């Protein structure tokens, strides 16, 4: 049955979007720097495969797969390969909540018992806003492991897995919870009058042409689904296929980067009302006045280039994923890896987004530099000093450090602005800034998500100066 659905979806896909095929074919011609950098990252991090799609102003302008969906069988990764979303599923659920808001069928601040009559009394007075913003006090997941081996068929079953007390009074703290999204799926069912998956199919996936997104069922996978891997001690290993049905709304979908990029059309084309979008993106505020930089699942941040960004990442067995959205430019980048790996994936997506901005790449002076350097990380008692070598030849180069950690030897590539480079490491694409002096002093930044200020205003992870 699933094979027939995949075939039908593929036909719909071909009929609905000539642009997708074109953007895939023209990738090498239009964005060669991206291909070069991603291939370097894939090799540096020893990853099986990676897939990317970019949406700008409602159009897929880039979609490309790299490496393998199945390493043993040498099945190449494609932008149509279905991968685990991991926690990016949460913003799929959030988009459905946004649709209900737009239809005026949902009150974010009403107790969830309004929508879920069978809800446990412990959770009856929690609100959609608290659950979606991780301020409800709900635990991350139910205790035990036996439920992970069961294939659940209803949202009600998964909601009733949790019976633990709240960790804290609502809105007094922040604690990430995947199980909270099972309850949110129940809210969607109550507000819409339809099953969770039915509402998503009819009101989200079909209108947005997300033909390759569906709840994962490990008994119904096809050759369109990527194999799962993980990286341990820098070695790639195949992961065990595990059941996700206990957490579909929060981490259990299969999708493609193209579908995730298409989902962002909900935020740029009027599919969702502006009022609903504002609610989804608005940071929650605790009772003590502290803002969490998390709205309805979506996280607000500032990237290393000073751009406001809305985003969410995921990490689970066989998956590392992210979608980042720049509302000022209507630009989004979705990136999916078929391996659980320690990658700074938001920062990697921020770096890649630079190549798809409207501003044209300027002609820069091509530097030639080959010099020994001294690198410093940390302060006070935590300060560490290393020796290394920085080499530049034109638009690329390398950084080599006398250490056994991930900085030992990594390629460098120029970005679209003077002094801006990326260091390609096994932990992702990191931002490297070199001074405008002939000495090439430098700073390397690692900054994560939910930033309230430009990360460049923080202490760099590493700084270096030339030495004789």
Secondary structure, DSSP 4 states (H G I P E B T S, - for coil): -HHHHHHHHHHHHHHH-HHHHHHHHTHHHH-HHHHHHHHHHHHHHT-SEEEEEEEETTEEEEEEEEEEEETTTTEEP-TT-BEE-GGGHHHHHHHHHHHHHHTT---TTSBGGGT-TT--GGGTT-BHHHHHTT-S---SS-SSSGGGGS----HHHHHTT--PPPSS-TTSS----STHHHHHHHHHHHHHSS-HHHHHIIIIITTTT-TT-EE--TTS--TTBPP-EEEETTEEEEPPP---GGGHHHH-EEE-HHHHHHHGGGGTSSSS-HHHHHHHHSPPB-TTS-B-SBSSS-EEEE-TTS-EEEEEEEEETTEEEEEEEETTTTEEEEEEESEE----HHHHHHHHHGGGSSSPPPP---EEEEEEEEEEES-GGG-EEEEEEEEEEETEEEEEESSSSTTSEEEEEE-SSTTEEEEEETTEEEEEEE-SSTT--EEEE---S--SS-GGGSPPSEEEEE--
